[in-house]
Amino acid sequence: MKNTLIILFFLIPTLCYSQHLKIKKRALNALNGSELSKSIRDTSLSLDRREKIIFKEIKSGNIPNFYRQMVEIRDTSLIQNKKYIIKYYVLPDYLAIGSDQDYFYCPMRPQLAQKIAKYLKSSLPTRLISNKIYQNSSVKMLPQPIAPSKEMVTIPVFEKHNLMVQEQRKSSLEEFPNGSLVAGNKKDVVISNKIFNDKGLLRVVIYGWHKADGRAIQPLYNGHSTAHVDYSHGIRLVQNKVWINGKKSRIKKILKSENLHELLSDEGRIKNPHYPNK
C-alpha cells in the first residue's frame, strides 16, 4: 500500500500538467502518409484543392498518435528587474498526416497553417520560440537541403525530403522514441512583424533550419509570396495557453504586451500575431 501511494504521488503532477492536442481520434481506415501524398501528387490538382484535402484530413484526426502529447518548454527572463518564468507547449515535431509508422510532412501556405492553428487552439511560433524549441529538443536533426529548382514546390520533392528526414530519424528512435521533441529537420513558418512587407504585401515568413552549432541556416525572411510552398517549410503548432509565474495567459496577449512580449518575441511587440485568412 505504501509503495502504491508513492507511485501515485509522482504520477499526479504529470497528469495535472501534461497537455494534449485537442483533436479527433484517428480512424482505423484513415489514409497513411504514403497514401495521402499519392492522392495529392496529380500535377493538375490546384493548390487550393490540395489544401482543402489536407485540412479535411487534419479535421478528421488523421495525424500520428504520438503528435497528440505536447512537449513543455520553459524559459526564464528578467524584465524590469523582475524574474518571469514562462511555460508553454509545442508539437513534438512538424505537422504531419498519417500513422505513427507512415506519416507525411505537409508544407502549406501560411493561411492554411493559421486556419489549422486556430482550429486546434494553437499559434504558429515566433523566431524566438523556434530558437527555444531547438535548444530544448531531445533530437537535433541535421538539415538536409535539396538543391533549389522549380521542382522544390512539388509533391515528389516533398516526398523525397520526407524520406530523407525519416531515414535520419531512425538512428535516434531507440534512445528518443516518437513523441520526443525534434528540431532541425525543417524551417519554421513563423508569425512576425514581417508578415506584411514594406509595400504592404502579404508574405510568408520563414526562419530556422538550425545547424548543429545552434545557428539557423535561414534568417528571418519574407521574400516569398504566400503562394510559395516548398519542401523545406514546416508547420509547428504552439498551444495558445501559456503560464507566466504560474498564472495562465495566452500567446496573443503576451505578444501584444508592452513589457512581456520579450518572453516570446525577439523582434519587439507583434501587434498582429497571425496571418489573415485571405
Buried (B, 14 or more C-beta within 10 A) or exposed (E): EEEEEEEEEEEEEEEEEEBEBEBEEBEEEBBBBBBBBBBBBEEEEEEEEBBEBBBEBBEBBBBBEBBBBBBBBEBEBEEEEEEBEBBBBBBBBBBBBBBBEBBBBBBBBBBBBBBBBEEBBBBBBBBBBBBBBBEBBBBBBEBBBBEEEEBBBBBEBBBBBBEBBBEBBEEBEEEBEBBBBBBBBBBBBBBBBBBBEEEEEBBBBBBBBBEEEEEBBBEBBBEBEBEBBBBBBBBBBBBBBBBBEEEEBBBBBBBBBEEBBBBBBEBEBBEBBBBEEE
